[in-house]
Amino acid sequence: MARGAVTCLIIFVVICGFLNVKGQKDIILLNEDNWTDMLKDEWMVEFYAPWCPACKGLQDTWKQFAAWGIDMGIKVGQVDVTASPGLSGRFMVTALPTIFHVLNGEFRQYKGSRDKESFMSFVVEKKWQQVEPVPYWKSPNSVQMSIVSTFFKLSQTLRLIHTKLMEDFGLPTWGSYLIFAIATIILGALLGLVLVCLIDLIYPPKQPIIITTEKRKLKESDDELGDEDIKDDLLDDAEVSDQEKSKSNPSSPNARKRKSRRAD
Ligand SMILES: *[C@@H]1O[C@H](CO)[C@@H](O)[C@H](O)[C@H]1NC(C)=O
């Protein structure tokens, strides 16, 4: 009797396991590295987290929908946001589970009821046409969303480091925060330095060069002035002697020459 029950139980578990494996095969798992697969063909992708009860409730339905999708040429995917935090940033996932319909790189959020029939009619009857696609400026495959995704990944990494510091090294919370604060200040200073160097490279400081050349010019003209002063002095001497000469001879050629020179 007991043996029979155990056998039944084992068979039950094996069948469940088989169904489970089959279901997992139907759902295509996507992560940070291969999410771009959904940019070709038609997809329905669910964003979920293992801890989210609503996601667990949807799981069986989603598996059945995935099995149906294979026959219909629709790909049914799943993204674990805890394993791919960058993707939740990229798709701006704010509630779980979130479902997106993707066709030719156009993203539409599915907001209908979460049962198999609704999913199927959304695809078969092309109900997605009534839904506005995600605008280009926050499209998940845009550059700016890649940046957002990077920040999400970074924040996840920082949180992991924070947890590690607290749990593995027994640091108190404030100690971890202190380390982050110091790291932030140092990083900020380094970033500022790099920025200043970059700006210097792109816009080299022209001001000091201009000043030095101007100074040199000034200096040169000073020298010239000095020379002219000396020449003037010499001329003055000559003039005096010329005037003395012209007193005696008013039609002296020297005097006329000097007058024309002044007119210049
Ligand atoms: C994406 O990568 C994950 C983890 O390596 C893998 O389990 C999944 O099958 C991959 N999906 C596709 C579509 O290649």
The ligand as an SDF file (V2000), in Angstrom:
LIG
                    3D

 14 14  0  0  0  0  0  0  0  0999 V2000
   20.5090   33.6490  -23.5460 C   0  0  0  0  0  0  0  0  0  0  0  0
   21.4750   33.3160  -22.5740 O   0  0  0  0  0  0  0  0  0  0  0  0
   20.9560   32.5020  -21.5030 C   0  0  0  0  0  0  0  0  0  0  0  0
   22.0740   32.3260  -20.4980 C   0  0  0  0  0  0  0  0  0  0  0  0
   23.2610   31.9580  -21.0960 O   0  0  0  0  0  0  0  0  0  0  0  0
   20.4600   31.1690  -22.0750 C   0  0  0  0  0  0  0  0  0  0  0  0
   19.9560   30.3830  -21.0410 O   0  0  0  0  0  0  0  0  0  0  0  0
   19.3900   31.4440  -23.1240 C   0  0  0  0  0  0  0  0  0  0  0  0
   19.0050   30.2420  -23.7320 O   0  0  0  0  0  0  0  0  0  0  0  0
   19.9230   32.3990  -24.1760 C   0  0  0  0  0  0  0  0  0  0  0  0
   18.8570   32.7440  -25.0660 N   0  0  0  0  0  0  0  0  0  0  0  0
   18.9830   32.7630  -26.3900 C   0  0  0  0  0  0  0  0  0  0  0  0
   17.8010   33.1590  -27.1630 C   0  0  0  0  0  0  0  0  0  0  0  0
   20.0350   32.4870  -26.9380 O   0  0  0  0  0  0  0  0  0  0  0  0
  1  2  1  0
  1 10  1  0
  2  3  1  0
  3  4  1  0
  3  6  1  0
  4  5  1  0
  6  7  1  0
  6  8  1  0
  8  9  1  0
  8 10  1  0
 10 11  1  0
 11 12  1  0
 12 13  1  0
 12 14  2  0
M  END
$$$$
